[in-house]
Amino acid sequence: MAHLTKEKLAEILETKPTSLGAVARELGYKGKISGSLSEKIRELAPNIDEVLEANRTAKAQAEVEGKKDAGGEKKAKKRDEKAPKKSKFPRDPKNPFREGSS
């Protein structure tokens, strides 16, 4: 685990983490973040909550814009691929299953 300094914390914040847990993972911690560690991080970077919130909103906006661009094309392709397969054998009228299922 890395020693916690202002320089190291500033370097980690450049990677745009979205939570204190992500900051702790960048420092080498595993699992849940302890209260004492979060207190130390907040002492070294008093504005960290605003920075993390800004990173969260920027990430959410990027995801929304990405979904708007690629939404319709994928659905159209999937519908075309799911066309029922034609069989060389005729369908038995006593078959209880829906037509098109295999």
N, C-alpha and C positions, 0 to 999 in steps of 0.2 A: 504494500500500500504506500502510495506516495505521500510525502510530507506536504501538509496543507499550507500554501503561501498565497499571497495576493497575486503574484506573477503566474503561478500555476492555475489559479482560479480564473484569472483573466484569459489565459490561454484556452482553458476548457470552455469558457463562455463564447469564444469565437466559433466553436463547433455547433452553436445553436441548439443546446439541450432544451427540452421542454419541461423538465421537472428536476427537483432536487435529487431524486433517485438516479436520474441519468447523469447528473454531475458526480454523484458518489461512485457510480460505475466507471466513469472516466478516470476517477482517482484510484480505482482498483478495488473498491469495496464490493462485496457480494451480498445479496439478500436485501433485507429491509434496512432503511437508513435510521440510525439512532437519533434520539433527540439531541444528544450532546454534539454529534457531528453536524446536524442541521443548524444548531446554534452557532457553532464555529464558522460555518459557511456564511451565515447571515451577518456575523460580526465582521468578517473580512470583506463582504460585498453587501452593504446595506440595501442596495436597490435591486437585489437579485430577483425578488418576486415580480417586479415590473418587467425585468428582462425576460424571465421565463414566460410570463403571460404574453408578451409581444411575440416570442418565438412560437408559442402555441397558436396564436391567431394567424400568424404568417403561414404556418404549416397547414392549418385548416383551410385557409383561402386557396392555397396552392392545390390541395386535394380537391376542392370544389371545382376549381377551374379545369383540372385534369379530367374530372368525371363528366363535365359538360361537353368536352370535345369528343370523347370516345364512346359515349353511351349508345347511340342509335345503330352504329355500324355493327357492333358485336351482336346485338339482338337479331338483326336482320340475317346475318350469316348463320346464327344458330338455328333460326327457323328453317332456312334453306337446307341445312344439313340434316335435319330431323324428319325428312320426307319418309313416308312409310316404304318399306321394301316390298317389291312385288315378288310373289312366289310363283313357281311353275305349277304348284298344286292348288286346286280350287279350295275355297273355304267351305268347311262343313257347316251346314245351317244349325246343327246341334251344338256347335262350339260355344261354351258359356262366356268366353273371353271376348273383349272388345276387339274389333277389327283394327289391325295395325300394331297390336302388341305382339311380342314374340315370346 
